[in-house]
């Protein structure tokens, strides 16, 4: 007997779905197929069994021989998805989560972009729409005039909700599968803090600075927002590696930690993740490096610089247009009243914002082209 | 990826890729690969964890290796059947090199 169950968003609710499949098996329903587009799961009625399910994803996802020898077997394979199960009561080896995490992370990137656009659309459409409802007689409007904005609002809200849902799912998976614990250092001596603009983060410059600080006997205790907290002590030979990565996977942290690197800092911003690694070495030894791909590293730094400059250029152009419109409307020689004072204040504020964005743009461009690039 | 395409993309192999796959004569952790490469090359080749991570990620994407996790969620890497075919092809090529080195080395002494 075949039974079908609909399970929307199952590919994002991976752990929940695995648990659900195990419960179904325990109720005597064995998974036999998945209809990928309609999101229907097909089950066959069999004897009740305690089973562990796991979902794998990847273009080349396949079950390792060792896993097969440990009782894992493929149940369903649909496109890049592979559902595997293990009927043994105790399971000690598990398929990798990397593929699933990689997929959710990549989807979250895209959906967060849509969510930002949706939020802007909501501001542009929803506010005028509310005004329209108050200003006009609702009954006189043809249905099309209120149906279109309502549909757009529903779509935009769904986008935002999906994006936050994905973010929560990703955070939960990362908490379980990422070994991103910062290797804490207990400070016993005198500590001090130094401020660095981590928004305009340049990996090689920070690396050199941290190594110089270590050579002067200043040990990095932790990074707290934009503050780097150091402890005064003896000179140390420490190699620091700062990486800017578009996406980080569980094995990234495991690999470096196993090789003796200490994770000093990890932060995720819209432009990617910034990670700081440290490893001590002895006098006479070569400075340890991660041995990462230099070309890829250069490209990543350049990409981040481009994204930051583009956002600053956008802000500058917006402020400039605003300023030109303000000046055009401003009547010189008029009565000095409240309106004029407000007008002057607005222009001053725009000029200040404009100068800040232009100076940051010049600063990061100079730092990138004349300092960071030379260190690569 | 089909095996012909894999061989075309990977062969001739870089020394790093070759030694990483050679280390997977049995499943190993990432750090186990680094140590094994150092051992078989008498510490001549010391692979950075970034190099290993980048190479293994690419190989996993291409279906040459696969990975799983132990109880402590530590990753273990294992070569696939396609990976073994690629290694046999590469070893045959290297063997040819070795035979020719033995045959002609006298001319360069």
Interface residues (C-beta under 8 A of the other chain):
Chain A: X58 X59 X60 X62 X63 X64 X65 X66 X67 X92 X93 X94 X95 X96 X97 X98 X177 X179 X249 X250 X251 X252 X254 X255 X256 X258 X259 X261 X288 X289 X290 X291 X292 X293 X296
Chain B: X1 X27 X29 X30 X31 X34 X47 X48 X49 X50 X51 X52 X53 X54 X56 X57 X60 X61 X62 X63 X66 X67 X68 X69 X70 X71 X73 X74 X75 X76 X78 X80
